[in-house]
Amino acid sequence: MRFEDVTVIYDGFNRAKLFNEDDMVEAKRLSGAALRTSIAGEFEGWDGDTVVKLVGGTIWKQSAYHYDYTYEYSPDVILYKNGYGISMLVDGTDEAVDVVQIR
């Protein structure tokens, strides 16, 4: 599911349904702030040791193993606190991955 043109319906208990004209998924409301930005250039998925540079210059490294090959050019990302660190959800992928900022 792509980030644009998504409708969110909350049930009042920190759960939600997100849908557009093609898909519907269940979601959980996150506590704390989230940052929406983009990857600067190509993204070829997660390989267990992926490093990504975001628009604005910050650099993030994958900190938990996850493998997913996905090619996107300058995809949108959402960074959010996950209770013990930071997770990154890249547009076009199905799962958020734990990351650490290295610059």
ABEGO torsion letter per residue (X at the ends): XBABGBBBBBAGAGBBBBBBAABBBBBBBBBEBBBBBBBBEBBAEBAGABBBBBBGGBBBBBABBBBBBBBBBGBBBBBBBAGAEBBBBBBGBABBBBBBBAX
